[in-house]
Amino acid sequence: MRVFKVTRQRCKLARLRSAIIRAKGAELTYQAGRETRPKFGRVFAFDTFENAEAFSDSIAPDRFSAKQIRIWEADAPDAEPIEKIADLVDPFNADAFGLEYFWAGYPTTALRPPPPGTVACSALTLRRKIQ
Protein backbone atom coordinates (compact mmCIF):
# COMPACT_ATOMS: atom_id res chain seq x y z
CA MET A 1 0.00 0.00 0.00
CA ARG A 2 1.21 3.49 -0.79
CA VAL A 3 1.41 5.72 2.30
CA PHE A 4 2.91 9.10 3.18
CA LYS A 5 5.43 9.48 6.00
CA VAL A 6 6.12 12.76 7.79
CA THR A 7 9.76 13.02 8.90
CA ARG A 8 12.07 15.71 10.20
CA GLN A 9 15.61 16.52 9.12
CA ARG A 10 17.57 19.19 10.96
CA CYS A 11 19.90 19.98 8.07
CA LYS A 12 20.67 18.64 4.61
CA LEU A 13 23.26 16.14 5.87
CA ALA A 14 21.35 15.03 8.97
CA ARG A 15 19.45 11.76 9.29
CA LEU A 16 15.73 11.53 8.61
CA ARG A 17 13.90 10.86 11.86
CA SER A 18 10.34 10.49 13.12
CA ALA A 19 8.57 13.83 13.15
CA ILE A 20 7.05 13.27 16.59
CA ILE A 21 8.59 10.38 18.54
CA ARG A 22 11.97 11.36 19.94
CA ALA A 23 12.23 8.98 22.89
CA LYS A 24 15.57 7.26 23.23
CA GLY A 25 15.00 3.65 22.29
CA ALA A 26 11.86 4.39 20.29
CA GLU A 27 13.01 6.94 17.69
CA LEU A 28 13.41 5.64 14.16
CA THR A 29 15.87 6.67 11.47
CA TYR A 30 14.74 6.49 7.86
CA GLN A 31 16.70 6.15 4.62
CA ALA A 32 15.29 6.22 1.10
CA GLY A 33 15.01 2.75 -0.42
CA ARG A 34 15.66 0.96 2.87
CA GLU A 35 13.03 -0.78 5.00
CA THR A 36 12.51 0.74 8.45
CA ARG A 37 11.10 -1.55 11.13
CA PRO A 38 10.62 -0.47 14.78
CA LYS A 39 12.02 -2.48 17.69
CA PHE A 40 8.47 -2.63 19.05
CA GLY A 41 5.08 -1.37 17.99
CA ARG A 42 4.28 -0.04 14.57
CA VAL A 43 5.19 2.88 12.33
CA PHE A 44 2.66 5.69 11.86
CA ALA A 45 2.03 7.15 8.40
CA PHE A 46 -0.87 8.70 6.48
CA ASP A 47 -3.19 7.40 3.79
CA THR A 48 -3.00 10.52 1.59
CA PHE A 49 -0.56 13.33 0.93
CA GLU A 50 -3.23 15.83 1.99
CA ASN A 51 -3.58 14.20 5.43
CA ALA A 52 0.21 14.09 5.85
CA GLU A 53 0.51 17.73 4.86
CA ALA A 54 -2.26 18.79 7.27
CA PHE A 55 -0.47 16.95 10.09
CA SER A 56 2.92 18.49 9.25
CA ASP A 57 1.35 21.96 9.14
CA SER A 58 -0.16 21.39 12.58
CA ILE A 59 3.12 20.43 14.30
CA ALA A 60 5.75 22.62 12.66
CA PRO A 61 4.93 26.03 14.18
CA ASP A 62 5.11 24.76 17.76
CA ARG A 63 8.10 22.46 17.75
CA PHE A 64 10.50 23.22 14.93
CA SER A 65 10.88 25.03 11.66
CA ALA A 66 8.71 23.93 8.76
CA LYS A 67 12.01 23.69 6.83
CA GLN A 68 12.82 20.56 8.85
CA ILE A 69 9.67 18.69 7.78
CA ARG A 70 9.87 16.20 4.92
CA ILE A 71 6.96 14.25 3.48
CA TRP A 72 7.80 11.02 1.68
CA GLU A 73 5.83 8.61 -0.42
CA ALA A 74 6.45 5.14 1.00
CA ASP A 75 5.50 1.48 0.63
CA ALA A 76 3.88 -0.25 3.60
CA PRO A 77 2.35 -3.62 2.62
CA ASP A 78 0.37 -4.10 5.84
CA ALA A 79 -0.77 -0.52 6.56
CA GLU A 80 -4.17 -0.30 8.21
CA PRO A 81 -6.21 2.54 9.70
CA ILE A 82 -6.09 2.92 13.46
CA GLU A 83 -8.88 4.18 15.69
CA LYS A 84 -7.00 5.25 18.83
CA ILE A 85 -3.53 6.37 19.81
CA ALA A 86 -1.95 7.10 23.16
CA ASP A 87 -2.81 10.56 24.44
CA LEU A 88 0.70 11.44 25.53
CA VAL A 89 1.10 14.66 27.46
CA ASP A 90 4.10 15.56 25.33
CA PRO A 91 4.70 13.07 22.49
CA PHE A 92 7.90 14.90 21.59
CA ASN A 93 9.41 13.76 24.89
CA ALA A 94 7.51 10.51 25.47
CA ASP A 95 9.56 7.76 27.05
CA ALA A 96 10.14 4.50 25.21
CA PHE A 97 8.82 2.49 28.17
CA GLY A 98 5.39 4.12 27.95
CA LEU A 99 5.27 3.69 24.18
CA GLU A 100 6.25 0.04 24.42
CA TYR A 101 3.50 -0.59 26.97
CA PHE A 102 0.97 1.20 24.75
CA TRP A 103 1.83 -1.03 21.79
CA ALA A 104 1.68 -4.13 24.00
CA GLY A 105 -1.92 -3.24 24.85
CA TYR A 106 -1.48 -2.17 28.46
CA PRO A 107 -3.70 0.70 29.64
CA THR A 108 -0.84 3.03 30.56
CA THR A 109 -2.23 6.19 28.98
CA ALA A 110 -5.53 7.64 27.88
CA LEU A 111 -6.47 7.05 24.27
CA ARG A 112 -7.70 9.57 21.74
CA PRO A 113 -8.52 9.60 18.03
CA PRO A 114 -5.41 9.94 15.82
CA PRO A 115 -4.95 12.70 13.23
CA PRO A 116 -7.19 12.10 10.17
CA GLY A 117 -5.90 9.43 7.82
CA THR A 118 -3.41 7.87 10.26
CA VAL A 119 -2.37 4.31 9.44
CA ALA A 120 -0.05 1.95 11.26
CA CYS A 121 2.28 -0.60 9.69
CA SER A 122 4.94 -3.06 10.82
CA ALA A 123 7.53 -1.53 8.46
CA LEU A 124 7.79 0.94 5.62
CA THR A 125 10.20 1.88 2.85
CA LEU A 126 10.60 5.51 1.80
CA ARG A 127 10.44 5.80 -2.00
CA ARG A 128 10.23 9.43 -3.06
CA LYS A 129 10.48 12.79 -1.30
CA ILE A 130 7.42 14.84 -2.11
CA GLN A 131 7.92 17.92 0.05
Secondary structure, DSSP 8 states (H G I E B T S, - for coil): -EEEEEEE-SSTTS-EEESS---TTT--EE-TTSEE--SSS-EEEESSHHHHHHHHHHHHHHHS-GGGEEEEEEE-TT-EE-S-EE--S-GGG--HHHHHHHHHT---S-EE--STTEEEES-EEEEEE--
